[in-house]
């Protein structure tokens, strides 16, 4: 009897593993945003977030920090873009922080009108931003990449939510310009912005972006070099009692990496610091969060970053269930097709196949980036991706 029960128990375990992993993956990508849409509908229309079009003038002193490493190609254009934002010049401080640049970045930044140009030793992006903040005089701190170009009214729109003293962090919307290639990151970001807008209306965003964002000076935290403002600030500030908001009318443009393989390498470098942020800094620890924000973090960040493990568990369980019904033959075929798409060396025909490949590579980047972290330690430096300038 024990021998009969053992296979049944193994099948039951495989069933629980398969459907648990499948439902977790479906939730983080599909039912989670649908649940946000439902919650927003049940709550009714949220109070209108402040925008730059509000009647009262809101022009706090702001320092715009541009961290740069070997950006002589774009730094003059970036500063010209910053000077054309339509914000009072005496209320805007432009700081270019050069992270050990070996080209003409420092010289060109000084000639192009930056208020401060910091010629710093190589230390990584976060160390460079920390140093810039020490020199900044603004009550609000805005940050941008050297290759991200803001629309004329973007700075006012980005700062407007700070009228609410409970707001500590605001990110804008980056439109990624599709290069001639098969990179589908732009489609992913359109989905991400939809989710981010709903999070902002409810408990606050769970992540930002490096192209256009701002932080209240009193809320700024100097981070270790392996961390990132994008992932660290929203959850850390939530624990400190601040909200993190999304300002969709604060728009910027940035060039995509041309192809999926280049995007994969970019994501893999980024994911190398993920373990330290998610586990080391307590992103998944719900203490200090509101219940709704804890739900957002668990659904959008926890399950998303666990997706490589969930896919591996799904595959193993699927193999054990093959003889049970045709359903598991079809699910296995789907998983193998996704793996084949990721391993394909050539651009795939058709948008659905390219999106599948992008998803598979993005998932693999999480796993391999984490592996890189344990092999070589947390990241410190940063590299520009080819084709994004």
Secondary structure by P-SEA (a helix, b strand, c coil): caaaaaaaaaaaaaaaaaaaaaaaaaaaccaaaaaaaaaaaaaccccccccccccbbbbcbbbbbbbbccccccaaaaaaaaaacccccccbbbbbbbcccccaaaaaaaaaccccccccccccaaaaaaaaaaaccccbbbbbccccccccaaaaaaacccccccccbbbbbbbbcccccccaaaaaaaaaaaaaaaaaacccccccccccccccccccccccccccccccaaaaaaaabbbbbbbccbbbbbbccccaaaaaaaaaaaacccccccccccccccccccaaaaaaaaaccccccaaaaaaaaaaaaaaaaccccaaaaaaaaaaaaaaaaaacccccccaaaaaaaaaaaaaaaaaaaaaaaaacccccbbbbccccc
